[in-house]
Amino acid sequence: MPRQKPHGELITAVLLDVDEGLEKVRAGPNDAYILDITLLHVTEPDYDAAELAANTAKSAIQGAFEKKLFDKQSGKWRSIELRYIDAVSEEALTYCQFTLMKPWRLEYISLGADPQQLIVAE
């Protein structure tokens, strides 16, 4: 039996905003990228299940970022600062907000490949 992706039918997009869309030159490893993530979930047929799935994914992603990249002693992020992660419904995200973010197109890339695969241009 093939392994199913959890919540794949309920979360329709993972949208990323890195450094508020600006190109910045990094001053070294302590100069972290700023990352905002929006998880977009469906509204039909079961809004409550989709919202729960998105919030579960949100907690898992936030925990993984904090475990890997947040230094509790110094109170600082390393490499990437997860400024926020939000779970919203497809109906709540405005088009203007959408244009400021980049969708993470998992169907085109495999970060586990060695070497990593190229991202297909939009």
N, CA, C and O atoms as CSV, one atom per row, in Angstrom:
chain,resi,resn,atom,element,x,y,z
A,1,MET,N,N,0.836,-1.174,0.000
A,1,MET,CA,C,0.000,0.000,0.000
A,1,MET,C,C,0.886,1.243,0.000
A,1,MET,O,O,1.788,1.347,0.831
A,2,PRO,N,N,0.646,2.206,-0.928
A,2,PRO,CA,C,1.464,3.414,-0.978
A,2,PRO,C,C,1.233,4.286,0.253
A,2,PRO,O,O,0.128,4.366,0.790
A,3,ARG,N,N,2.308,4.933,0.677
A,3,ARG,CA,C,2.235,5.824,1.839
A,3,ARG,C,C,1.593,7.138,1.424
A,3,ARG,O,O,2.020,7.752,0.446
A,4,GLN,N,N,0.581,7.576,2.147
A,4,GLN,CA,C,-0.089,8.824,1.831
A,4,GLN,C,C,0.531,9.973,2.606
A,4,GLN,O,O,1.000,9.801,3.731
A,5,LYS,N,N,0.526,11.137,1.995
A,5,LYS,CA,C,1.033,12.323,2.663
A,5,LYS,C,C,-0.023,12.814,3.643
A,5,LYS,O,O,-1.179,12.981,3.255
A,6,PRO,N,N,0.341,13.053,4.909
A,6,PRO,CA,C,-0.647,13.531,5.858
A,6,PRO,C,C,-1.116,14.937,5.504
A,6,PRO,O,O,-0.300,15.825,5.257
A,7,HIS,N,N,-2.397,15.131,5.482
A,7,HIS,CA,C,-3.031,16.435,5.279
A,7,HIS,C,C,-2.811,17.028,3.891
A,7,HIS,O,O,-3.097,18.208,3.688
A,8,GLY,N,N,-2.314,16.256,2.934
A,8,GLY,CA,C,-2.032,16.789,1.606
A,8,GLY,C,C,-3.248,17.322,0.885
A,8,GLY,O,O,-3.140,18.248,0.081
A,9,GLU,N,N,-4.397,16.751,1.161
A,9,GLU,CA,C,-5.609,17.228,0.499
A,9,GLU,C,C,-6.232,18.411,1.234
A,9,GLU,O,O,-7.139,19.056,0.707
A,10,LEU,N,N,-5.765,18.700,2.425
A,10,LEU,CA,C,-6.341,19.779,3.233
A,10,LEU,C,C,-5.511,21.058,3.188
A,10,LEU,O,O,-6.059,22.156,3.279
A,11,ILE,N,N,-4.205,20.924,3.048
A,11,ILE,CA,C,-3.316,22.080,2.941
A,11,ILE,C,C,-2.953,22.234,1.469
A,11,ILE,O,O,-2.266,21.389,0.897
A,12,THR,N,N,-3.419,23.317,0.866
A,12,THR,CA,C,-3.266,23.479,-0.578
A,12,THR,C,C,-1.989,24.188,-0.993
A,12,THR,O,O,-1.556,24.057,-2.138
A,13,ALA,N,N,-1.369,24.946,-0.072
A,13,ALA,CA,C,-0.147,25.653,-0.444
A,13,ALA,C,C,0.671,25.995,0.787
A,13,ALA,O,O,0.142,26.219,1.876
A,14,VAL,N,N,1.981,26.026,0.579
A,14,VAL,CA,C,2.917,26.556,1.565
A,14,VAL,C,C,3.548,27.764,0.885
A,14,VAL,O,O,4.264,27.625,-0.107
A,15,LEU,N,N,3.278,28.956,1.428
A,15,LEU,CA,C,3.751,30.201,0.832
A,15,LEU,C,C,4.869,30.774,1.690
A,15,LEU,O,O,4.758,30.838,2.914
A,16,LEU,N,N,5.944,31.190,1.035
A,16,LEU,CA,C,7.131,31.688,1.737
A,16,LEU,C,C,7.395,33.145,1.386
A,16,LEU,O,O,7.218,33.559,0.240
A,17,ASP,N,N,7.813,33.906,2.364
A,17,ASP,CA,C,8.292,35.262,2.153
A,17,ASP,C,C,9.657,35.340,2.821
A,17,ASP,O,O,9.760,35.275,4.046
A,18,VAL,N,N,10.702,35.479,2.016
A,18,VAL,CA,C,12.071,35.552,2.526
A,18,VAL,C,C,12.547,36.992,2.432
A,18,VAL,O,O,12.528,37.598,1.361
A,19,ASP,N,N,12.969,37.525,3.555
A,19,ASP,CA,C,13.498,38.891,3.630
A,19,ASP,C,C,12.558,39.918,3.015
A,19,ASP,O,O,12.995,40.886,2.392
A,20,GLU,N,N,11.263,39.694,3.198
A,20,GLU,CA,C,10.227,40.584,2.683
A,20,GLU,C,C,10.399,40.848,1.188
A,20,GLU,O,O,10.084,41.932,0.697
A,21,GLY,N,N,10.901,39.841,0.474
A,21,GLY,CA,C,11.048,39.926,-0.976
A,21,GLY,C,C,12.251,40.719,-1.447
A,21,GLY,O,O,12.418,40.915,-2.651
A,22,LEU,N,N,13.088,41.177,-0.540
A,22,LEU,CA,C,14.248,41.987,-0.919
A,22,LEU,C,C,15.487,41.113,-1.062
A,22,LEU,O,O,15.658,40.141,-0.326
A,23,GLU,N,N,16.343,41.459,-2.005
A,23,GLU,CA,C,17.634,40.792,-2.164
A,23,GLU,C,C,18.611,41.447,-1.195
A,23,GLU,O,O,18.870,42.646,-1.291
A,24,LYS,N,N,19.151,40.671,-0.267
A,24,LYS,CA,C,20.084,41.216,0.712
A,24,LYS,C,C,21.393,40.455,0.656
A,24,LYS,O,O,21.416,39.240,0.458
A,25,VAL,N,N,22.477,41.182,0.833
A,25,VAL,CA,C,23.796,40.577,0.910
A,25,VAL,C,C,24.024,40.174,2.357
A,25,VAL,O,O,23.830,40.979,3.268
A,26,ARG,N,N,24.428,38.955,2.567
A,26,ARG,CA,C,24.647,38.429,3.910
A,26,ARG,C,C,26.033,38.802,4.416
A,26,ARG,O,O,27.014,38.732,3.676
A,27,ALA,N,N,26.106,39.204,5.696
A,27,ALA,CA,C,27.366,39.612,6.313
A,27,ALA,C,C,28.067,38.442,6.989
A,27,ALA,O,O,29.103,38.635,7.623
A,28,GLY,N,N,27.530,37.243,6.870
A,28,GLY,CA,C,28.134,36.076,7.498
A,28,GLY,C,C,27.071,35.150,8.026
A,28,GLY,O,O,25.879,35.413,7.866
A,29,PRO,N,N,27.488,34.059,8.659
A,29,PRO,CA,C,26.522,33.055,9.118
A,29,PRO,C,C,25.579,33.546,10.214
A,29,PRO,O,O,24.508,32.972,10.412
A,30,ASN,N,N,25.965,34.594,10.920
A,30,ASN,CA,C,25.093,35.128,11.962
A,30,ASN,C,C,24.083,36.143,11.432
A,30,ASN,O,O,23.239,36.632,12.184
A,31,ASP,N,N,24.167,36.454,10.160
A,31,ASP,CA,C,23.224,37.368,9.509
A,31,ASP,C,C,22.099,36.515,8.909
A,31,ASP,O,O,22.170,36.104,7.750
A,32,ALA,N,N,21.070,36.257,9.706
A,32,ALA,CA,C,20.028,35.300,9.333
A,32,ALA,C,C,19.052,35.849,8.303
A,32,ALA,O,O,18.728,37.036,8.292
A,33,TYR,N,N,18.593,34.948,7.436
A,33,TYR,CA,C,17.478,35.258,6.556
A,33,TYR,C,C,16.225,35.378,7.421
A,33,TYR,O,O,16.097,34.678,8.426
A,34,ILE,N,N,15.308,36.257,7.040
A,34,ILE,CA,C,14.027,36.389,7.730
A,34,ILE,C,C,12.999,35.608,6.912
A,34,ILE,O,O,12.835,35.857,5.718
A,35,LEU,N,N,12.308,34.666,7.552
A,35,LEU,CA,C,11.350,33.805,6.864
A,35,LEU,C,C,9.975,33.923,7.504
A,35,LEU,O,O,9.820,33.781,8.716
A,36,ASP,N,N,8.982,34.184,6.660
A,36,ASP,CA,C,7.578,34.150,7.056
A,36,ASP,C,C,6.923,33.043,6.242
A,36,ASP,O,O,7.151,32.945,5.037
A,37,ILE,N,N,6.114,32.210,6.886
A,37,ILE,CA,C,5.459,31.090,6.210
A,37,ILE,C,C,3.950,31.208,6.403
A,37,ILE,O,O,3.474,31.481,7.505
A,38,THR,N,N,3.210,31.000,5.328
A,38,THR,CA,C,1.757,30.921,5.399
A,38,THR,C,C,1.332,29.571,4.861
A,38,THR,O,O,1.671,29.202,3.736
A,39,LEU,N,N,0.582,28.832,5.677
A,39,LEU,CA,C,-0.001,27.563,5.258
A,39,LEU,C,C,-1.439,27.844,4.852
A,39,LEU,O,O,-2.234,28.339,5.651
A,40,LEU,N,N,-1.765,27.528,3.614
A,40,LEU,CA,C,-3.101,27.795,3.075
A,40,LEU,C,C,-3.906,26.508,3.096
A,40,LEU,O,O,-3.482,25.499,2.531
A,41,HIS,N,N,-5.069,26.536,3.745
A,41,HIS,CA,C,-5.888,25.327,3.824
A,41,HIS,C,C,-7.240,25.516,3.143
A,41,HIS,O,O,-7.717,26.638,2.972
A,42,VAL,N,N,-7.841,24.404,2.762
A,42,VAL,CA,C,-9.130,24.419,2.066
A,42,VAL,C,C,-10.238,24.857,3.023
A,42,VAL,O,O,-10.057,24.889,4.240
A,43,THR,N,N,-11.379,25.190,2.442
A,43,THR,CA,C,-12.552,25.530,3.243
A,43,THR,C,C,-13.652,24.483,3.106
A,43,THR,O,O,-14.528,24.388,3.966
A,44,GLU,N,N,-13.614,23.714,2.053
A,44,GLU,CA,C,-14.630,22.683,1.792
A,44,GLU,C,C,-13.941,21.345,1.582
A,44,GLU,O,O,-12.823,21.359,1.067
A,45,PRO,N,N,-14.475,20.241,1.915
A,45,PRO,CA,C,-15.817,20.043,2.468
A,45,PRO,C,C,-15.854,20.161,3.990
A,45,PRO,O,O,-16.940,20.225,4.567
A,46,ASP,N,N,-14.682,20.192,4.667
A,46,ASP,CA,C,-14.679,20.206,6.138
A,46,ASP,C,C,-13.669,21.237,6.630
A,46,ASP,O,O,-12.487,20.940,6.804
A,47,TYR,N,N,-14.159,22.447,6.848
A,47,TYR,CA,C,-13.305,23.555,7.269
A,47,TYR,C,C,-12.553,23.221,8.564
A,47,TYR,O,O,-11.349,23.458,8.671
A,48,ASP,N,N,-13.272,22.673,9.534
A,48,ASP,CA,C,-12.664,22.399,10.836
A,48,ASP,C,C,-11.510,21.404,10.740
A,48,ASP,O,O,-10.480,21.586,11.389
A,49,ALA,N,N,-11.676,20.357,9.938
A,49,ALA,CA,C,-10.604,19.366,9.763
A,49,ALA,C,C,-9.398,19.994,9.062
A,49,ALA,O,O,-8.253,19.711,9.413
A,50,ALA,N,N,-9.661,20.843,8.076
A,50,ALA,CA,C,-8.578,21.498,7.353
A,50,ALA,C,C,-7.834,22.481,8.244
A,50,ALA,O,O,-6.608,22.569,8.187
A,51,GLU,N,N,-8.571,23.216,9.066
A,51,GLU,CA,C,-7.940,24.163,9.985
A,51,GLU,C,C,-7.086,23.417,11.017
A,51,GLU,O,O,-5.980,23.848,11.342
A,52,LEU,N,N,-7.600,22.314,11.520
A,52,LEU,CA,C,-6.846,21.501,12.471
A,52,LEU,C,C,-5.569,20.954,11.831
A,52,LEU,O,O,-4.506,20.972,12.452
A,53,ALA,N,N,-5.671,20.471,10.599
A,53,ALA,CA,C,-4.503,19.948,9.885
A,53,ALA,C,C,-3.453,21.039,9.691
A,53,ALA,O,O,-2.264,20.803,9.901
A,54,ALA,N,N,-3.892,22.236,9.292
A,54,ALA,CA,C,-2.955,23.342,9.069
A,54,ALA,C,C,-2.294,23.762,10.374
A,54,ALA,O,O,-1.096,24.042,10.394
A,55,ASN,N,N,-3.048,23.809,11.454
A,55,ASN,CA,C,-2.465,24.187,12.750
A,55,ASN,C,C,-1.534,23.113,13.292
A,55,ASN,O,O,-0.556,23.430,13.970
A,56,THR,N,N,-1.824,21.844,13.003
A,56,THR,CA,C,-0.928,20.754,13.397
A,56,THR,C,C,0.391,20.868,12.634
A,56,THR,O,O,1.466,20.721,13.215
A,57,ALA,N,N,0.300,21.131,11.330
A,57,ALA,CA,C,1.506,21.318,10.513
A,57,ALA,C,C,2.280,22.544,10.984
A,57,ALA,O,O,3.510,22.525,11.048
A,58,LYS,N,N,1.560,23.600,11.309
A,58,LYS,CA,C,2.185,24.828,11.799
A,58,LYS,C,C,3.028,24.541,13.046
A,58,LYS,O,O,4.178,24.970,13.133
A,59,SER,N,N,2.457,23.823,14.000
A,59,SER,CA,C,3.181,23.501,15.237
A,59,SER,C,C,4.415,22.650,14.963
A,59,SER,O,O,5.471,22.866,15.557
A,60,ALA,N,N,4.272,21.682,14.060
A,60,ALA,CA,C,5.407,20.810,13.731
A,60,ALA,C,C,6.532,21.587,13.048
A,60,ALA,O,O,7.706,21.396,13.364
A,61,ILE,N,N,6.172,22.458,12.116
A,61,ILE,CA,C,7.180,23.253,11.400
A,61,ILE,C,C,7.875,24.215,12.362
A,61,ILE,O,O,9.101,24.326,12.360
A,62,GLN,N,N,7.092,24.902,13.176
A,62,GLN,CA,C,7.663,25.854,14.121
A,62,GLN,C,C,8.609,25.146,15.099
A,62,GLN,O,O,9.697,25.641,15.392
A,63,GLY,N,N,8.182,23.991,15.595
A,63,GLY,CA,C,9.033,23.229,16.507
A,63,GLY,C,C,10.334,22.792,15.861
A,63,GLY,O,O,11.394,22.854,16.483
A,64,ALA,N,N,10.255,22.347,14.606
A,64,ALA,CA,C,11.455,21.912,13.889
A,64,ALA,C,C,12.421,23.073,13.675
A,64,ALA,O,O,13.629,22.907,13.845
A,65,PHE,N,N,11.907,24.249,13.302
A,65,PHE,CA,C,12.768,25.413,13.118
A,65,PHE,C,C,13.433,25.806,14.432
A,65,PHE,O,O,14.636,26.068,14.474
A,66,GLU,N,N,12.645,25.847,15.503
A,66,GLU,CA,C,13.204,26.247,16.795
A,66,GLU,C,C,14.248,25.248,17.284
A,66,GLU,O,O,15.280,25.649,17.823
A,67,LYS,N,N,13.996,23.967,17.107
A,67,LYS,CA,C,14.939,22.937,17.548
A,67,LYS,C,C,16.258,23.024,16.781
A,67,LYS,O,O,17.332,22.863,17.361
A,68,LYS,N,N,16.170,23.274,15.498
A,68,LYS,CA,C,17.356,23.250,14.644
A,68,LYS,C,C,18.100,24.595,14.602
A,68,LYS,O,O,19.329,24.613,14.536
A,69,LEU,N,N,17.371,25.717,14.639
A,69,LEU,CA,C,17.998,26.996,14.323
A,69,LEU,C,C,17.941,28.060,15.414
A,69,LEU,O,O,18.551,29.119,15.263
A,70,PHE,N,N,17.221,27.807,16.515
A,70,PHE,CA,C,17.125,28.819,17.561
A,70,PHE,C,C,18.027,28.448,18.732
A,70,PHE,O,O,17.926,27.352,19.283
A,71,ASP,N,N,18.904,29.364,19.102
A,71,ASP,CA,C,19.812,29.161,20.224
A,71,ASP,C,C,19.173,29.765,21.475
A,71,ASP,O,O,19.094,30.986,21.615
A,72,LYS,N,N,18.724,28.908,22.367
A,72,LYS,CA,C,18.027,29.373,23.570
A,72,LYS,C,C,18.942,30.177,24.489
A,72,LYS,O,O,18.483,31.097,25.167
A,73,GLN,N,N,20.218,29.844,24.518
A,73,GLN,CA,C,21.156,30.564,25.392
A,73,GLN,C,C,21.291,32.028,24.983
A,73,GLN,O,O,21.217,32.927,25.821
A,74,SER,N,N,21.489,32.256,23.684
A,74,SER,CA,C,21.686,33.626,23.218
A,74,SER,C,C,20.365,34.306,22.859
A,74,SER,O,O,20.294,35.532,22.766
A,75,GLY,N,N,19.312,33.494,22.658
A,75,GLY,CA,C,18.031,34.053,22.232
A,75,GLY,C,C,18.043,34.511,20.786
A,75,GLY,O,O,17.240,35.356,20.390
A,76,LYS,N,N,18.973,33.941,19.980
A,76,LYS,CA,C,19.114,34.356,18.576
A,76,LYS,C,C,18.955,33.171,17.638
A,76,LYS,O,O,19.192,32.019,18.001
A,77,TRP,N,N,18.552,33.493,16.438
A,77,TRP,CA,C,18.408,32.493,15.375
A,77,TRP,C,C,19.722,32.354,14.640
A,77,TRP,O,O,20.492,33.310,14.545
A,78,ARG,N,N,19.984,31.154,14.114
A,78,ARG,CA,C,21.148,30.882,13.267
A,78,ARG,C,C,20.655,30.628,11.848
A,78,ARG,O,O,19.755,29.811,11.647
A,79,SER,N,N,21.213,31.296,10.885
A,79,SER,CA,C,20.965,31.105,9.451
A,79,SER,C,C,19.590,31.585,8.999
A,79,SER,O,O,19.499,32.390,8.071
A,80,ILE,N,N,18.519,31.111,9.630
A,80,ILE,CA,C,17.158,31.490,9.237
A,80,ILE,C,C,16.370,31.850,10.490
A,80,ILE,O,O,16.311,31.064,11.436
A,81,GLU,N,N,15.768,33.028,10.499
A,81,GLU,CA,C,14.885,33.429,11.597
A,81,GLU,C,C,13.441,33.234,11.151
A,81,GLU,O,O,12.970,33.917,10.241
A,82,LEU,N,N,12.755,32.321,11.780
A,82,LEU,CA,C,11.339,32.122,11.483
A,82,LEU,C,C,10.574,33.203,12.226
A,82,LEU,O,O,10.317,33.089,13.425
A,83,ARG,N,N,10.213,34.252,11.498
A,83,ARG,CA,C,9.538,35.383,12.130
A,83,ARG,C,C,8.100,35.021,12.474
A,83,ARG,O,O,7.622,35.329,13.566
A,84,TYR,N,N,7.412,34.367,11.545
A,84,TYR,CA,C,6.093,33.855,11.875
A,84,TYR,C,C,5.709,32.738,10.927
A,84,TYR,O,O,6.230,32.618,9.818
A,85,ILE,N,N,4.782,31.929,11.400
A,85,ILE,CA,C,4.133,30.927,10.569
A,85,ILE,C,C,2.650,31.036,10.876
A,85,ILE,O,O,2.240,31.019,12.036
A,86,ASP,N,N,1.854,31.148,9.827
A,86,ASP,CA,C,0.431,31.367,9.993
A,86,ASP,C,C,-0.341,30.348,9.169
A,86,ASP,O,O,0.089,29.966,8.081
A,87,ALA,N,N,-1.468,29.915,9.685
A,87,ALA,CA,C,-2.359,29.008,8.969
A,87,ALA,C,C,-3.639,29.775,8.657
A,87,ALA,O,O,-4.319,30.249,9.567
A,88,VAL,N,N,-3.967,29.899,7.369
A,88,VAL,CA,C,-5.164,30.638,6.965
A,88,VAL,C,C,-5.928,29.852,5.909
A,88,VAL,O,O,-5.369,29.004,5.213
A,89,SER,N,N,-7.205,30.151,5.806
A,89,SER,CA,C,-8.020,29.490,4.789
A,89,SER,C,C,-7.818,30.153,3.432
A,89,SER,O,O,-7.375,31.298,3.343
A,90,GLU,N,N,-8.148,29.423,2.390
A,90,GLU,CA,C,-8.051,29.959,1.036
A,90,GLU,C,C,-8.899,31.218,0.870
A,90,GLU,O,O,-8.547,32.105,0.092
A,91,GLU,N,N,-9.999,31.299,1.586
A,91,GLU,CA,C,-10.890,32.453,1.466
A,91,GLU,C,C,-10.370,33.676,2.206
A,91,GLU,O,O,-10.767,34.797,1.888
A,92,ALA,N,N,-9.496,33.489,3.180
A,92,ALA,CA,C,-9.025,34.608,3.998
A,92,ALA,C,C,-7.812,35.320,3.405
A,92,ALA,O,O,-7.563,36.479,3.736
A,93,LEU,N,N,-7.057,34.654,2.539
A,93,LEU,CA,C,-5.848,35.253,1.969
A,93,LEU,C,C,-6.230,36.149,0.796
A,93,LEU,O,O,-6.894,35.702,-0.139
A,94,THR,N,N,-5.817,37.397,0.843
A,94,THR,CA,C,-6.121,38.306,-0.254
A,94,THR,C,C,-5.152,38.088,-1.413
A,94,THR,O,O,-4.071,37.528,-1.234
A,95,TYR,N,N,-5.543,38.526,-2.578
A,95,TYR,CA,C,-4.667,38.408,-3.744
A,95,TYR,C,C,-3.395,39.226,-3.540
A,95,TYR,O,O,-2.311,38.799,-3.936
A,96,CYS,N,N,-3.524,40.381,-2.933
A,96,CYS,CA,C,-2.355,41.226,-2.666
A,96,CYS,C,C,-1.354,40.494,-1.779
A,96,CYS,O,O,-0.153,40.520,-2.046
A,97,GLN,N,N,-1.839,39.847,-0.732
A,97,GLN,CA,C,-0.954,39.075,0.142
A,97,GLN,C,C,-0.292,37.949,-0.642
A,97,GLN,O,O,0.902,37.691,-0.490
A,98,PHE,N,N,-1.076,37.286,-1.476
A,98,PHE,CA,C,-0.562,36.167,-2.262
A,98,PHE,C,C,0.577,36.599,-3.181
A,98,PHE,O,O,1.558,35.870,-3.326
A,99,THR,N,N,0.465,37.774,-3.806
A,99,THR,CA,C,1.497,38.223,-4.740
A,99,THR,C,C,2.820,38.524,-4.053
A,99,THR,O,O,3.861,38.551,-4.709
A,100,LEU,N,N,2.797,38.750,-2.752
A,100,LEU,CA,C,4.024,39.055,-2.017
A,100,LEU,C,C,4.774,37.807,-1.577
A,100,LEU,O,O,5.880,37.903,-1.045
A,101,MET,N,N,4.180,36.629,-1.795
A,101,MET,CA,C,4.774,35.383,-1.322
A,101,MET,C,C,5.129,34.474,-2.486
A,101,MET,O,O,4.634,34.632,-3.602
A,102,LYS,N,N,5.996,33.525,-2.196
A,102,LYS,CA,C,6.401,32.541,-3.190
A,102,LYS,C,C,5.873,31.178,-2.783
A,102,LYS,O,O,6.118,30.734,-1.661
A,103,PRO,N,N,5.148,30.499,-3.677
A,103,PRO,CA,C,4.706,29.145,-3.325
A,103,PRO,C,C,5.884,28.180,-3.343
A,103,PRO,O,O,6.781,28.297,-4.177
A,104,TRP,N,N,5.875,27.244,-2.433
A,104,TRP,CA,C,6.900,26.208,-2.380
A,104,TRP,C,C,6.364,25.033,-3.158
A,104,TRP,O,O,5.481,24.321,-2.681
A,105,ARG,N,N,6.886,24.822,-4.347
A,105,ARG,CA,C,6.372,23.830,-5.271
A,105,ARG,C,C,7.089,22.504,-5.076
A,105,ARG,O,O,8.088,22.218,-5.736
A,106,LEU,N,N,6.572,21.715,-4.176
A,106,LEU,CA,C,7.209,20.447,-3.840
A,106,LEU,C,C,7.144,19.419,-4.955
A,106,LEU,O,O,7.964,18.503,-5.005
A,107,GLU,N,N,6.180,19.564,-5.848
A,107,GLU,CA,C,6.071,18.572,-6.909
A,107,GLU,C,C,7.223,18.661,-7.910
A,107,GLU,O,O,7.430,17.740,-8.700
A,108,TYR,N,N,7.977,19.769,-7.880
A,108,TYR,CA,C,9.066,19.949,-8.834
A,108,TYR,C,C,10.453,19.676,-8.264
A,108,TYR,O,O,11.404,19.495,-9.024
A,109,ILE,N,N,10.583,19.642,-6.949
A,109,ILE,CA,C,11.918,19.547,-6.376
A,109,ILE,C,C,12.016,18.426,-5.366
A,109,ILE,O,O,11.024,17.968,-4.798
A,110,SER,N,N,13.226,18.011,-5.169
A,110,SER,CA,C,13.508,17.062,-4.102
A,110,SER,C,C,14.751,17.554,-3.387
A,110,SER,O,O,15.858,17.503,-3.923
A,111,LEU,N,N,14.549,18.034,-2.162
A,111,LEU,CA,C,15.687,18.545,-1.408
A,111,LEU,C,C,16.578,17.416,-0.921
A,111,LEU,O,O,17.711,17.647,-0.496
A,112,GLY,N,N,16.058,16.183,-0.984
A,112,GLY,CA,C,16.845,15.041,-0.551
A,112,GLY,C,C,17.759,14.485,-1.621
A,112,GLY,O,O,18.594,13.626,-1.337
A,113,ALA,N,N,17.615,14.960,-2.849
A,113,ALA,CA,C,18.448,14.463,-3.945
A,113,ALA,C,C,19.876,14.975,-3.772
A,113,ALA,O,O,20.096,16.046,-3.206
A,114,ASP,N,N,20.828,14.213,-4.255
A,114,ASP,CA,C,22.218,14.625,-4.156
A,114,ASP,C,C,22.850,14.536,-5.542
A,114,ASP,O,O,23.113,13.430,-6.014
A,115,PRO,N,N,23.101,15.659,-6.210
A,115,PRO,CA,C,22.912,17.014,-5.739
A,115,PRO,C,C,21.420,17.405,-5.781
A,115,PRO,O,O,20.609,16.746,-6.431
A,116,GLN,N,N,21.085,18.499,-5.066
A,116,GLN,CA,C,19.694,18.960,-5.046
A,116,GLN,C,C,19.233,19.283,-6.454
A,116,GLN,O,O,20.001,19.758,-7.290
A,117,GLN,N,N,17.945,19.012,-6.696
A,117,GLN,CA,C,17.369,19.302,-8.000
A,117,GLN,C,C,17.093,20.780,-8.143
A,117,GLN,O,O,16.866,21.485,-7.160
A,118,LEU,N,N,17.117,21.241,-9.384
A,118,LEU,CA,C,16.834,22.646,-9.659
A,118,LEU,C,C,15.346,22.919,-9.495
A,118,LEU,O,O,14.513,22.035,-9.698
A,119,ILE,N,N,15.024,24.157,-9.124
A,119,ILE,CA,C,13.640,24.586,-9.030
A,119,ILE,C,C,13.201,25.044,-10.423
A,119,ILE,O,O,13.899,25.817,-11.079
A,120,VAL,N,N,12.046,24.563,-10.863
A,120,VAL,CA,C,11.526,24.943,-12.174
A,120,VAL,C,C,11.046,26.381,-12.125
A,120,VAL,O,O,10.335,26.771,-11.198
A,121,ALA,N,N,11.431,27.171,-13.118
A,121,ALA,CA,C,11.031,28.584,-13.185
A,121,ALA,C,C,9.532,28.688,-13.378
A,121,ALA,O,O,8.922,27.843,-14.035
A,122,GLU,N,N,8.938,29.725,-12.805
A,122,GLU,CA,C,7.492,29.963,-12.933
A,122,GLU,C,C,7.173,30.450,-14.319
A,122,GLU,O,O,6.010,30.708,-14.630
